[in-house]
Amino acid sequence: MPEPPTEETSNSSGWGVMYNTYNVSFYTMSNGFGPIQIDLNGSTELITYFFNYNPGCRDPGCANFVVPSGTHSYKITRGSYYRVGSFTTGVSQCITIKI
């Protein structure tokens, strides 16, 4: 089962395409069987790479999204296990969430 998500923010990269949009990247440091699926705002992306560091926003292998300001709910699925969570956009244009 995935570990509880942790959110980190960075102002160093990942600026939104438009004003008041935010880049959100989900990543993991743990290896396992198969990719991890992230469902957010009706879109689905996969985490396909396992990092040993925080890769920042928009790195290949992460599940990358662009969202408007506000609070967003997501669902993480790996095999038959799943977890739900939420985050709220803030000052940073780059939000990374470790799974």
C-alpha positions as CSV (number, residue, x, y, z in Angstrom):
1,M,0.0,0.0,0.0
2,P,1.4,3.4,-0.8
3,E,2.6,5.6,2.0
4,P,0.6,8.6,3.1
5,P,1.1,11.4,0.6
6,T,3.3,14.4,1.5
7,E,3.0,17.7,-0.2
8,E,6.0,19.9,-1.0
9,T,6.2,23.2,-2.8
10,S,8.9,24.9,-4.8
11,N,9.2,28.3,-6.4
12,S,12.1,27.2,-8.5
13,S,10.3,25.7,-11.5
14,G,6.9,24.6,-12.8
15,W,5.2,28.0,-13.5
16,G,1.7,27.6,-14.8
17,V,0.8,28.0,-18.4
18,M,-1.7,30.7,-17.5
19,Y,-2.0,33.0,-14.5
20,N,-3.7,31.2,-11.6
21,T,-2.9,27.8,-12.8
22,Y,-0.6,25.4,-10.9
23,N,1.6,22.5,-11.9
24,V,1.1,19.5,-9.7
25,S,3.4,16.5,-9.9
26,F,2.9,13.2,-8.0
27,Y,6.0,11.1,-7.6
28,T,7.2,8.1,-5.5
29,M,10.4,6.9,-4.0
30,S,9.3,3.3,-3.5
31,N,9.5,0.5,-6.1
32,G,6.6,-1.8,-6.6
33,F,4.7,-3.9,-9.1
34,G,3.3,-1.8,-11.9
35,P,2.6,1.9,-12.3
36,I,0.7,4.0,-9.8
37,Q,-2.4,5.7,-11.2
38,I,-3.5,9.1,-10.1
39,D,-7.0,10.4,-10.8
40,L,-7.4,14.2,-10.4
41,N,-10.2,16.4,-11.7
42,G,-11.4,13.8,-14.2
43,S,-8.0,13.2,-15.6
44,T,-5.8,10.1,-15.1
45,E,-2.0,10.0,-15.2
46,L,0.5,7.3,-14.3
47,I,3.7,7.4,-12.2
48,T,6.1,5.3,-14.2
49,Y,9.4,6.1,-12.6
50,F,10.7,5.7,-9.1
51,F,12.9,8.7,-7.9
52,N,15.4,8.9,-5.0
53,Y,14.8,12.6,-4.7
54,N,12.1,15.2,-5.2
55,P,12.1,15.6,-9.0
56,G,10.1,18.9,-9.0
57,C,7.3,19.7,-11.4
58,R,6.7,18.3,-14.9
59,D,9.5,15.7,-14.8
60,P,8.9,12.7,-17.0
61,G,7.9,9.6,-15.0
62,C,5.7,11.7,-12.7
63,A,2.0,12.0,-12.9
64,N,1.7,15.7,-14.1
65,F,-1.3,17.9,-14.0
66,V,-2.2,21.6,-14.5
67,V,-5.0,22.8,-12.2
68,P,-6.8,26.0,-11.5
69,S,-6.6,27.6,-8.0
70,G,-8.7,26.0,-5.3
71,T,-8.9,22.7,-3.4
72,H,-8.6,19.5,-5.4
73,S,-9.3,15.9,-4.5
74,Y,-7.3,12.9,-5.9
75,K,-7.3,9.1,-5.8
76,I,-4.1,7.1,-5.9
77,T,-4.4,3.5,-7.1
78,R,-1.8,0.7,-7.2
79,G,-3.1,-2.7,-8.0
80,S,-6.1,-3.3,-5.7
81,Y,-5.0,-0.7,-3.1
82,Y,-6.1,2.9,-3.2
83,R,-5.9,6.1,-1.2
84,V,-7.7,9.4,-1.5
85,G,-6.5,12.9,-0.5
86,S,-6.7,16.5,-1.3
87,F,-4.6,19.6,-1.6
88,T,-5.2,23.4,-1.9
89,T,-3.2,25.6,-4.2
90,G,-1.3,28.4,-2.6
91,V,1.6,30.8,-3.3
92,S,3.8,28.4,-5.2
93,Q,3.1,27.6,-8.8
94,C,4.7,24.1,-8.4
95,I,3.3,21.5,-6.1
96,T,4.9,18.1,-5.7
97,I,3.2,15.3,-3.8
98,K,5.2,12.3,-2.7
99,I,3.3,9.0,-2.7
